[in-house]
Amino acid sequence: MSFLKKFFGGGADQGAAAEKTEQPVEYKGYQITPCPIAEGGQFRISARIDGNVNGEAKSHTLIRADVLRDQNEAVEASIGKAKQMIDQMGDMIF
């Protein structure tokens, strides 16, 4: 059975297989790195938010339940959701 999964693509690590590294985006003193997660032919909205709080480097990983079919749309949505979170929470993200 394992052979068939690998042959038809079911045996690969679907979460990491199709991910590509995106360029970080600066927003209000934070750095947003979109990193949509490939899942079953779709892409889950995800981004890493980096910032400095009181001189200390902090990082937060945002993962949403939303999935999109197109990776470029998922990248843009990931950036948008990260910006929204920054606007709403600021340094409380960390």
TORLOMI-346576 format. One line per field, with one value per atom (N, C-alpha, C): residue in one letter; x, y, z. Coordinates in steps of 0.2 Angstrom, whole numbers, padded with zeros to 4 digits. Layout:
% TORLOMI-346576
vexnu: c(A/...);
x: c(X/...);
y: c(Y/...);
z: c(Z/...);
This chain:
% TORLOMI-346576
vexnu: c(M/M/M/S/S/S/F/F/F/L/L/L/K/K/K/K/K/K/F/F/F/F/F/F/G/G/G/G/G/G/G/G/G/A/A/A/D/D/D/Q/Q/Q/G/G/G/A/A/A/A/A/A/A/A/A/E/E/E/K/K/K/T/T/T/E/E/E/Q/Q/Q/P/P/P/V/V/V/E/E/E/Y/Y/Y/K/K/K/G/G/G/Y/Y/Y/Q/Q/Q/I/I/I/T/T/T/P/P/P/C/C/C/P/P/P/I/I/I/A/A/A/E/E/E/G/G/G/G/G/G/Q/Q/Q/F/F/F/R/R/R/I/I/I/S/S/S/A/A/A/R/R/R/I/I/I/D/D/D/G/G/G/N/N/N/V/V/V/N/N/N/G/G/G/E/E/E/A/A/A/K/K/K/S/S/S/H/H/H/T/T/T/L/L/L/I/I/I/R/R/R/A/A/A/D/D/D/V/V/V/L/L/L/R/R/R/D/D/D/Q/Q/Q/N/N/N/E/E/E/A/A/A/V/V/V/E/E/E/A/A/A/S/S/S/I/I/I/G/G/G/K/K/K/A/A/A/K/K/K/Q/Q/Q/M/M/M/I/I/I/D/D/D/Q/Q/Q/M/M/M/G/G/G/D/D/D/M/M/M/I/I/I/F/F/F);
x: c(0004/0000/0004/0010/0014/0017/0018/0021/0016/0009/0004/0004/0004/0004/0010/0016/0021/0021/0018/0017/0012/0007/0001/0002/0008/0009/0007/0004/0001/0006/0012/0017/0022/0021/0026/0023/0028/0026/0022/0016/0012/0013/0014/0015/0021/0026/0033/0034/0031/0033/0033/0028/0027/0028/0031/0032/0038/0038/0044/0045/0051/0053/0051/0047/0045/0049/0049/0053/0049/0053/0049/0047/0042/0039/0039/0041/0041/0035/0032/0026/0026/0026/0025/0031/0037/0042/0043/0038/0038/0040/0043/0045/0040/0036/0032/0035/0035/0037/0032/0029/0023/0026/0022/0025/0019/0014/0009/0011/0006/0008/0004/0007/0004/0000/-0006/-0010/-0015/-0014/-0019/-0021/-0016/-0017/-0020/-0020/-0022/-0016/-0017/-0012/-0015/-0013/-0016/-0012/-0016/-0013/-0008/-0002/0003/0008/0011/0016/0020/0026/0030/0031/0029/0030/0036/0041/0047/0047/0049/0049/0054/0055/0059/0055/0055/0051/0056/0057/0062/0069/0070/0077/0078/0073/0074/0070/0073/0070/0065/0059/0053/0051/0047/0045/0038/0033/0027/0025/0022/0020/0012/0010/0002/0000/-0004/-0007/-0015/-0018/-0025/-0028/-0035/-0038/-0040/-0040/-0042/-0037/-0039/-0035/-0037/-0033/-0034/-0031/-0033/-0030/-0024/-0023/-0018/-0012/-0006/-0001/0000/0000/0001/-0004/-0010/-0016/-0015/-0013/-0011/-0006/-0001/0005/0002/-0002/-0005/-0010/-0014/-0018/-0015/-0009/-0005/-0002/0000/0003/-0003/-0009/-0014/-0017/-0017/-0019/-0014/-0007/-0002/-0002/-0004/-0005/-0010/-0016/-0022/-0020/-0017/-0015/-0010/-0006/-0001/-0005/-0010/-0014/-0018/-0021/-0025/-0021/-0016/-0012/-0006/-0002/0004/0009/0013/0018/0015/0008/0005/0005/0007/0007/0012/0017/0023/0021);
y: c(-0006/0000/0006/0006/0012/0013/0008/0010/0014/0012/0015/0023/0024/0031/0035/0032/0036/0037/0032/0032/0037/0038/0043/0049/0050/0057/0057/0052/0052/0051/0048/0047/0052/0058/0063/0067/0071/0076/0082/0081/0086/0093/0094/0101/0104/0101/0104/0104/0099/0098/0103/0107/0112/0119/0120/0127/0130/0136/0140/0146/0148/0154/0160/0164/0171/0176/0182/0188/0191/0193/0196/0203/0206/0212/0216/0222/0227/0230/0230/0233/0236/0243/0246/0244/0243/0240/0233/0229/0222/0219/0213/0210/0203/0203/0198/0194/0187/0182/0177/0178/0174/0166/0161/0155/0150/0151/0146/0139/0135/0128/0124/0120/0116/0110/0109/0104/0101/0095/0092/0096/0099/0103/0110/0112/0119/0122/0128/0131/0135/0133/0136/0143/0148/0154/0154/0156/0156/0161/0164/0169/0169/0171/0172/0180/0182/0189/0190/0194/0196/0203/0204/0211/0211/0218/0219/0222/0219/0221/0223/0229/0231/0228/0229/0227/0219/0215/0208/0206/0202/0199/0194/0195/0191/0188/0182/0179/0176/0177/0173/0170/0164/0161/0161/0164/0164/0159/0155/0149/0150/0150/0151/0145/0144/0138/0139/0145/0147/0143/0140/0137/0140/0141/0144/0139/0139/0135/0137/0144/0147/0149/0147/0149/0156/0160/0167/0171/0168/0171/0170/0164/0162/0166/0168/0172/0179/0182/0189/0189/0183/0183/0182/0179/0178/0185/0189/0195/0200/0199/0203/0201/0195/0193/0195/0194/0197/0204/0208/0215/0217/0213/0214/0212/0207/0205/0211/0213/0218/0225/0227/0232/0231/0225/0224/0223/0220/0218/0221/0224/0227/0222/0224/0220/0214/0215/0209/0203/0203/0197/0192/0195/0191/0189);
z: c(0000/0000/0000/0004/0004/-0003/-0007/-0014/-0018/-0017/-0021/-0019/-0012/-0009/-0012/-0013/-0015/-0023/-0026/-0033/-0035/-0032/-0033/-0029/-0026/-0022/-0015/-0012/-0006/0000/-0002/0003/0005/0001/0003/0009/0012/0017/0014/0014/0010/0013/0020/0023/0021/0019/0017/0010/0006/0000/-0005/-0005/-0010/-0008/-0002/0001/-0002/-0003/-0006/-0002/-0001/0003/0000/0003/0001/0004/0001/0003/0009/0014/0020/0018/0021/0020/0026/0026/0032/0033/0039/0040/0048/0048/0055/0060/0057/0061/0063/0060/0060/0053/0053/0047/0046/0041/0039/0034/0035/0030/0029/0023/0022/0020/0023/0022/0022/0017/0016/0016/0019/0020/0015/0011/0006/0010/0008/0011/0006/0003/-0001/-0007/-0011/-0017/-0015/-0009/-0007/-0003/-0001/0003/0009/0015/0022/0023/0025/0026/0032/0032/0037/0036/0041/0041/0047/0047/0053/0054/0060/0061/0066/0064/0068/0070/0076/0079/0085/0087/0093/0098/0104/0110/0116/0118/0123/0121/0115/0113/0112/0113/0112/0106/0102/0096/0097/0094/0096/0089/0089/0083/0085/0080/0081/0075/0075/0069/0069/0063/0062/0058/0060/0056/0056/0050/0050/0047/0048/0046/0038/0036/0029/0024/0019/0013/0007/0002/-0004/-0010/-0016/-0021/-0024/-0024/-0028/-0022/-0024/-0019/-0018/-0024/-0024/-0020/-0021/-0017/-0009/-0008/-0001/0002/-0002/0000/0002/-0003/-0002/0004/0005/0011/0017/0017/0023/0025/0021/0022/0025/0022/0024/0031/0033/0040/0045/0043/0048/0049/0044/0045/0049/0048/0052/0060/0061/0068/0071/0067/0069/0071/0067/0068/0075/0076/0081/0088/0088/0094/0095/0090/0091/0094/0099/0103/0107/0108/0112/0108/0102/0098/0101/0104/0107/0114);
